[in-house]
């Protein structure tokens, strides 16, 4: 392995997650990541589906509750 891989593997999991978050934020801020056409098509399809039937979605409160329920087992 190379130096960077070894250094990353030596980090505790919470620091690895923080590193991933910082890399993701940096990439997202660059504005240079291409979005594949299939992803745009799928996003538009889902948006149309939700507009046609809003019951397919969940409110923020519902999502938060489901996550809390999942965490509590």
C-alpha positions in Angstrom: 0.0 0.0 0.0 1.0 3.6 -0.3 1.6 6.1 2.4 -1.9 7.8 2.1 -3.8 4.5 2.2 -1.9 3.4 5.3 -2.5 6.7 7.0 -6.2 6.6 6.3 -6.5 3.0 7.5 -4.8 4.1 10.8 -7.5 6.7 11.5 -10.4 5.9 13.8 -13.7 5.4 12.1 -15.1 8.8 13.2 -12.1 10.6 11.7 -12.4 8.6 8.5 -16.0 9.7 8.2 -15.0 13.3 8.8 -12.4 13.0 6.0 -15.0 11.6 3.6 -17.3 14.5 4.5 -14.6 17.1 3.9 -13.7 15.5 0.6 -17.4 15.4 -0.4 -17.9 19.0 0.5 -14.9 20.0 -1.5 -16.0 18.1 -4.5 -19.6 19.5 -4.3 -18.2 23.1 -4.0 -16.1 22.8 -7.1 -19.2 22.6 -9.4 -17.2 20.5 -11.9 -18.7 17.1 -11.3 -20.7 16.0 -14.3 -24.1 14.5 -13.8 -24.9 11.6 -16.1 -27.9 11.9 -18.3 -29.5 8.8 -16.7 -29.4 10.5 -13.3 -31.1 13.6 -14.6 -33.8 11.5 -16.4 -34.4 9.5 -13.2 -34.6 12.7 -11.0 -37.1 14.2 -13.5 -39.2 11.0 -13.5 -39.3 10.9 -9.7 -40.2 14.6 -9.5 -43.1 14.0 -12.0 -44.2 11.0 -9.9 -44.3 13.0 -6.7 -46.2 15.9 -8.3 -48.8 13.5 -9.7 -49.2 11.8 -6.3 -47.7 13.6 -3.3 -48.7 10.7 -1.0 -45.7 8.9 -2.3 -43.4 11.1 -0.3 -42.9 11.7 3.4 -42.7 14.9 5.5 -39.5 15.8 7.2 -41.1 14.8 10.5 -42.0 11.3 9.1 -38.5 10.8 7.9 -37.0 11.9 11.2 -39.4 9.5 13.1 -38.6 6.6 10.9 -34.9 7.1 11.4 -35.4 7.4 15.2 -37.5 4.2 15.2 -34.9 2.4 13.2 -32.1 3.5 15.5 -34.1 2.3 18.6 -34.6 -1.1 17.0 
